Amino acid sequence: MPIEPVTDDRRRPTDRLHRHRGFRRLWAANAVGGLGQEFSALALSVTAVLVLHASTVQVGIISALAFSGHLLIGIPVGVWVDNWQKKRILVAAELTRFVAVLSIPLAFAAGVLSVGQLMLVAAITGLAGVFFDTAHTSILPVLVTRAAVSEASARLQTSDTTVHVVGPGLAGQALRVVAAPVLYLLTAGAHLVSALLLAWMPVTEPAVRKEERDPFGRALRAGLSFVLHHPVLRTFMLTNASINFAAGISTAILPVFVLRDLGMSPQTYGVVISVGSVGGILGSLIGLRVKEWLGEIRTVVVANLILPFAFVLLPLARVLPVPHALPVGLSEFLFGLVIVVGVVSSTGVRAKITPQRLMGRVSASSRFVTLGAVALGAVVGGLLATTFGNTRGLYLAVVISVLGAGISVGSRLRRMRDLPTDLAAQD
């Protein structure tokens, strides 16, 4: 069934999207799947650190494997997504994650759960996530049109960050009555429901005939070449790679730092993350207004400048004369606020720049570098923390985030308010 396009300018953008059946189902699928992932994130930290007594290096490897798919298959996935039906990819990815995640509570019940299985599940769900994220980015302009991508992104960010607030707190309370591995049952159920919602999502995708497809090798090069030769996309990629490398270091160290070094309980950890990520909701609500006020390019640059302050609050939690939960929560608040505001603007910019026929490849090429940096950072973070300590590892993340902000400020983006017309896609 053809979808109803978002083209009636007599309605506000938000009203148009709320009336769009395809977008509503994508929105609901995101919310349900995101809730499951929030339960999974806390369950993974607690299961690895407190149930299976994993080392910092092992936690770092688990974090790295969750993002390793972007390094292993990130670029070819872009070619496949451009040539395949994106809705089918989304459904298949969610079903894969459902099966993988379900194996954890089953293994726990059988008494055979191990750190190795957590690593394997992280790798499988990470690979599925590469397909899901690339297809999701590519289907959004088809679903709602390019003009509505920023608005759609803001709405998705609102639900995502709301889930990020509610999820950890609920998971922390659930840990009072069930073992951490059991929380994966909720994650598995969420992925199954998300797959069903996506399967019922009405969307009309233009078919790509075989004779119109570029040879695989040429198609691989096209996406990365487009990113590297476009001044805006190239700067976005380099900046995000640096900041994400710092985020990878922080991600590997933070659970051990908070649960062991700071002595925070799993329940408090969940609540702190939940309260801190209220910033994400605020960011989604003000993102479009900030974009209109500062300009879409300048908003991204300013967001990159603020992020190092969020990084530095984490190691300072050990020395500041306040309860540990305060700086950790404030850091999460800043991360949520700044990242979401930046994403609302950058998503719309990418949609304006990228020709539809290259959307999957360009998205995959950028993610190959930027999210691959998270995987590398997680490994480096685990190794450095083991050698030099968790606090020093977190300070290294601060330094790298400052370098990332410097790339953004030192580029020609500093002089731009909005995307110049001559840099936008012409198709």
C-alpha positions in Angstrom: 0.0 0.0 0.0 1.5 3.4 -1.0 2.3 5.7 1.9 1.0 9.2 2.2 3.8 11.6 1.5 4.6 14.4 3.8 3.9 17.2 1.4 0.9 19.2 2.7 2.5 22.5 3.7 -0.7 23.8 5.3 0.0 21.7 8.3 2.9 22.1 10.7 5.7 19.5 10.2 5.0 17.8 13.5 1.3 17.4 12.6 2.2 16.0 9.2 4.6 13.4 10.8 2.1 12.4 13.5 -0.4 11.7 10.7 2.1 9.6 8.7 1.4 5.9 9.3 4.8 4.7 8.1 6.6 7.1 10.3 4.4 6.3 13.3 5.3 2.6 13.1 9.0 3.4 12.6 8.8 5.7 15.6 7.1 3.0 17.7 9.6 0.4 16.6 12.5 2.7 17.6 11.0 3.3 21.0 10.3 -0.4 21.8 13.7 -1.6 20.5 15.4 1.3 22.4 13.8 0.3 25.7 15.1 -3.2 25.2 18.6 -1.9 24.5 18.6 0.2 27.6 17.8 -2.9 29.7 20.5 -4.8 27.8 23.1 -2.1 28.4 22.8 -2.1 32.2 22.4 -5.9 32.2 25.6 -6.3 30.2 27.6 -4.1 32.6 26.3 -5.8 35.7 26.5 -9.4 34.3 30.1 -8.9 33.1 31.4 -7.1 36.1 29.5 -8.5 39.1 28.2 -11.9 37.9 31.0 -13.2 35.7 33.8 -11.0 37.3 35.1 -9.8 34.0 38.3 -7.8 33.9 38.6 -4.3 32.5 40.2 -5.7 29.3 37.3 -8.2 28.9 34.8 -5.4 29.3 36.7 -3.4 26.8 36.6 -6.3 24.3 32.9 -6.7 24.8 32.3 -3.0 24.1 34.6 -3.2 21.1 32.8 -6.2 19.6 29.5 -4.4 19.8 30.9 -1.8 17.4 33.3 -4.1 15.4 30.8 -4.7 12.7 31.4 -1.2 11.3 35.0 -2.1 10.9 34.4 -5.6 9.5 31.5 -5.0 7.0 30.6 -1.3 7.4 31.5 -0.3 3.8 30.1 -3.3 1.9 26.8 -3.0 3.9 26.3 0.4 2.3 26.4 -1.2 -1.1 23.9 -3.9 -0.1 21.5 -1.5 1.5 21.5 0.7 -1.6 20.6 -2.3 -3.7 18.2 -4.2 -1.4 14.8 -3.4 0.1 15.6 -1.5 3.3 12.4 -2.5 5.2 13.4 -6.2 4.8 16.9 -5.4 6.2 15.4 -3.6 9.2 13.1 -6.6 10.0 15.9 -9.2 9.5 18.3 -7.3 11.7 15.8 -7.1 14.6 15.0 -10.8 14.4 18.7 -11.6 14.4 19.2 -9.5 17.6 16.1 -11.2 19.1 17.6 -14.7 18.7 21.1 -13.7 19.8 20.0 -11.9 23.0 17.6 -14.6 24.0 20.5 -17.0 24.2 21.9 -15.2 27.3 19.1 -15.9 29.8 18.8 -19.4 28.4 22.5 -20.1 29.1 22.2 -18.5 32.5 19.3 -20.7 33.4 21.4 -23.7 32.3 24.4 -22.6 34.3 26.7 -22.3 31.3 26.8 -18.5 30.7 30.3 -17.2 30.2 32.2 -14.0 29.3 32.9 -15.7 25.9 29.2 -15.9 25.2 28.7 -12.2 26.1 31.5 -11.4 23.6 29.8 -13.6 20.9 26.4 -12.0 21.4 27.9 -8.5 21.4 29.5 -9.3 18.0 26.3 -10.7 16.5 24.1 -7.9 17.7 26.8 -5.5 16.5 26.8 -6.9 13.0 23.0 -6.8 12.9 23.1 -3.2 14.2 25.3 -2.2 11.2 22.6 -3.4 8.8 19.9 -1.8 10.9 21.5 1.6 11.3 22.5 1.9 7.7 19.1 0.9 6.4 17.4 3.2 8.9 19.4 6.2 7.8 18.6 5.3 4.1 14.9 4.7 4.5 14.1 7.9 6.4 14.3 10.3 3.4 12.2 7.8 1.4 9.6 7.5 4.1 9.2 11.2 4.9 11.0 13.1 2.1 14.3 15.0 2.5 12.6 18.2 3.6 11.2 16.5 6.7 14.3 14.6 7.8 15.4 17.1 10.5 11.9 17.2 11.9 11.6 13.4 11.8 15.1 13.1 13.4 14.0 15.4 16.2 10.9 13.3 16.9 12.9 10.1 16.9 15.4 11.6 19.2 12.6 12.7 21.6 11.4 9.1 21.9 14.9 7.6 22.0 16.0 9.9 24.8 12.8 9.4 26.7 13.4 5.7 26.6 17.0 6.4 27.7 15.7 8.2 30.8 13.1 5.6 31.7 15.0 2.4 30.7 18.0 2.4 33.1 15.8 3.4 36.1 13.4 0.6 35.4 16.2 -1.8 34.8 17.9 -0.8 38.0 14.6 -1.5 39.9 14.2 -4.8 38.1 17.6 -5.9 39.3 16.3 -5.8 42.9 14.1 -8.9 42.1 15.8 -10.7 39.2 19.4 -11.5 38.2 21.0 -9.3 35.6 21.1 -12.0 32.8 17.3 -12.4 33.2 16.8 -8.8 32.0 17.8 -10.0 28.5 14.4 -11.6 28.3 12.9 -8.1 28.1 15.5 -7.1 25.5 14.7 -10.1 23.3 10.9 -9.4 23.6 11.5 -5.8 22.6 13.4 -6.7 19.5 10.6 -9.1 18.5 7.9 -6.5 18.9 10.1 -4.0 17.0 10.5 -6.4 14.1 6.7 -6.9 13.9 6.1 -3.1 13.9 8.6 -2.6 11.1 7.1 -5.5 9.1 3.8 -3.6 9.2 5.3 -0.3 8.2 3.9 0.9 4.9 6.6 2.2 2.6 7.2 2.3 -1.1 10.8 1.9 -2.1 12.0 2.4 -5.6 13.5 -0.8 -6.9 17.1 -0.7 -8.2 17.3 -2.9 -11.4 20.4 -5.0 -11.8 21.5 -3.2 -14.9 21.5 0.1 -12.9 23.8 -1.2 -10.2 27.5 -0.3 -10.2 30.0 -3.1 -10.1 30.7 -4.0 -6.5 34.2 -2.6 -6.3 33.2 0.7 -7.9 30.2 0.9 -5.6 32.4 0.4 -2.6 34.7 3.2 -3.6 31.9 5.6 -4.5 30.5 6.1 -1.0 33.9 6.7 0.7 35.1 8.9 -2.1 32.0 11.0 -1.9 32.5 11.6 1.8 36.3 12.3 1.5 35.8 14.8 -1.3 32.9 16.7 0.3 34.2 19.4 2.7 31.3 19.2 5.1 31.0 15.4 5.2 34.7 14.9 5.5 34.9 17.3 8.5 31.9 15.6 10.1 33.6 12.2 9.7 37.0 13.3 11.1 35.5 15.1 14.0 33.1 12.3 14.9 35.9 9.7 14.6 38.0 11.6 17.2 35.2 12.2 19.6 33.9 8.6 19.2 37.4 7.2 19.8 37.3 9.1 23.1 33.7 7.8 23.7 35.0 4.2 23.1 37.7 4.7 25.8 35.1 6.1 28.2 32.6 3.3 27.4 35.1 0.6 28.2 36.2 2.1 31.5 33.0 3.7 32.9 31.2 0.6 34.2 34.3 -0.6 36.1 35.1 2.9 37.3 31.6 3.5 38.6 30.8 0.1 40.0 34.2 -0.7 41.5 36.3 2.5 42.0 33.4 4.7 43.0 31.5 1.8 44.7 28.2 2.8 43.2 25.4 0.2 43.4 23.9 -1.1 40.1 20.6 0.4 41.1 22.1 3.8 41.7 24.1 3.5 38.5 20.9 2.9 36.5 19.1 5.8 38.1 22.1 8.2 37.6 22.2 7.4 33.9 18.4 7.7 33.7 18.3 11.1 35.4 21.4 12.4 33.5 20.0 11.6 30.1 17.1 13.9 30.7 19.4 16.2 28.7 18.6 14.1 25.7 14.9 14.9 25.9 15.7 18.6 26.4 18.0 18.4 23.4 15.3 16.9 21.2 12.8 19.5 22.2 15.1 22.5 21.6 17.2 21.0 18.7 15.2 22.6 15.9 15.1 26.0 17.6 18.8 25.9 18.2 19.3 25.0 14.6 17.2 28.0 13.5 19.0 30.3 15.9 22.6 29.3 15.2 22.3 27.7 11.8 22.5 24.0 11.0 26.3 23.9 10.5 27.2 26.2 13.3 25.1 24.2 15.7 27.2 21.1 15.0 30.4 23.0 15.5 29.3 24.5 18.8 28.1 21.0 20.0 31.5 19.6 19.3 33.1 22.4 21.4 30.9 21.6 24.4 31.4 17.8 24.5 34.9 17.8 26.2 33.2 19.3 29.3 31.0 16.2 29.5 34.0 13.9 29.2 36.0 15.7 31.9 33.3 15.4 34.6 33.7 11.6 34.7 37.3 11.4 36.1 36.6 14.5 38.3 33.9 12.5 40.1 36.6 10.9 42.1 38.0 14.1 43.5 35.2 16.6 43.6 33.8 17.2 47.1 30.3 16.2 46.1 28.5 12.8 45.9 29.8 10.7 43.0 26.4 10.5 41.4 26.3 14.2 40.8 29.2 14.7 38.3 28.4 11.4 36.6 24.8 12.3 36.2 25.7 15.8 35.0 28.1 14.3 32.5 25.3 12.1 31.1 23.0 15.1 31.0 25.5 17.1 28.9 26.2 14.1 26.6 22.5 13.7 26.0 21.7 17.4 25.5 24.7 18.2 23.2 24.7 15.0 21.1 21.0 15.2 20.4 21.1 18.9 19.5 24.0 18.2 17.2 22.4 15.1 15.6 19.1 17.0 14.8 21.2 19.4 12.7 23.7 17.0 11.2 21.1 14.5 10.1 19.3 17.1 8.0 22.6 18.4 6.6 23.6 14.9 5.5 20.2 14.3 3.8 20.6 17.6 1.9 24.1 16.7 0.8 23.8 13.0 -0.2 22.2 11.8 -3.5 19.5 9.2 -2.7 21.3 6.6 -4.8 24.4 6.9 -2.6 22.6 7.2 0.8 23.4 3.7 2.0 27.0 3.8 0.9 27.7 7.3 2.3 26.1 6.4 5.6 28.0 3.2 5.8 31.3 4.8 4.9 30.9 7.4 7.5 29.9 4.9 10.1 32.8 2.6 9.2 35.2 5.4 10.3 33.2 7.0 13.1 31.8 3.9 14.8 34.8 1.9 14.0 36.6 4.4 16.1 34.4 3.5 19.1 35.5 -0.1 18.8 39.2 0.8 18.6 38.8 3.2 21.5 37.1 0.5 23.6 40.1 -1.8 23.1 42.6 0.9 23.8 40.7 2.1 26.8 40.6 -1.4 28.3 44.3 -1.9 27.8 45.3 1.5 29.1 43.1 1.3 32.1 44.6 -2.0 33.0 48.1 -0.6 32.7 47.7 3.0 34.0 44.4 2.9 35.9 40.8 3.8 35.1 41.1 7.5 36.0 44.1 8.2 33.7 42.2 6.4 30.9 39.2 8.7 31.4 41.5 11.8 31.2 43.0 10.5 28.0 39.4 10.4 26.6 39.1 14.1 27.5 42.3 15.0 25.6 41.2 13.2 22.5 37.7 14.8 22.6 39.5 18.2 22.7 41.4 17.2 19.5 38.1 16.3 17.8 36.6 19.7 18.7 39.7 21.3 17.3 39.3 19.6 13.9 35.8 21.1 13.7 36.8 24.6 14.7 39.8 24.6 12.5 37.9 23.7 9.3 36.0 25.9 6.9 32.8 24.9 8.8 33.7 27.6 11.3 32.7 30.3 8.8 29.4 28.7 7.8 26.1 29.3 9.4 24.0 27.0 7.1 24.8 24.6 4.3 25.6 26.6 1.1 23.4 25.8 -1.9 26.3 24.8 -4.0 27.3 22.0 -1.5 23.8 20.4 -1.6 22.8 17.4 -3.7 21.4 18.2 -7.1 19.2 15.1 -7.7 
